[in-house]
Amino acid sequence: MSRLTDIFSLYALACVMLPCLVYQLFFVIRRQNCEKKVPGAYLAWAGIFLLYLWMVFDVTGVGTIGDVLRNMPDIILGGVNLIPFDSFGIGFFLNIVMFMPFGFLLPLIWTECRDLKRTVAAGLSFSLFIELTQLLNFRATDVDDLMANTCGAWAGYLIWGGFAKIFGERLFSADDGKWEAARCILLAAAGEFFLYNPYFII
């Protein structure tokens, strides 16, 4: 059972990584053709960010196309809570902590995200994606999770801001390409949703 779990974990990680790796391959080629070098530190941090996204997907149990195919015709299976603070407790604070790396890594890696509104909006959008896909499995879609995750992204950004003031923004080798952060998140989310289908193995 442990070995099977490891296989599924590696499979899920590959689903998250593959679309971004393919994109980065063409991204690097395009940059080189324009005689612009892509910093190795940026690629390393982008890899760490993708690893973080995979862990979030694993913890939250996002719905995938596999859930849709498996549960047809009853697609909507998860419960919904739209009452703020209805499930307030330790889980709320754990959700804040879970999204703090999101708010920290975005401005660290991408200069376009060195804006509080953009980072918080990205955290809100990413959390909304997770919550909506949970309608496809037996997990609960909860407005409290959405609020907590958004607060976590905000808190993570503030932590990054503190580091930037102490050490200076030049310490971090960030990419200044437009919409690169959004592309990375969208590709990772699309890879998880469309490529991860463990039910064909079982």
Disulfide bonds with the S-S distance in Angstrom:
none
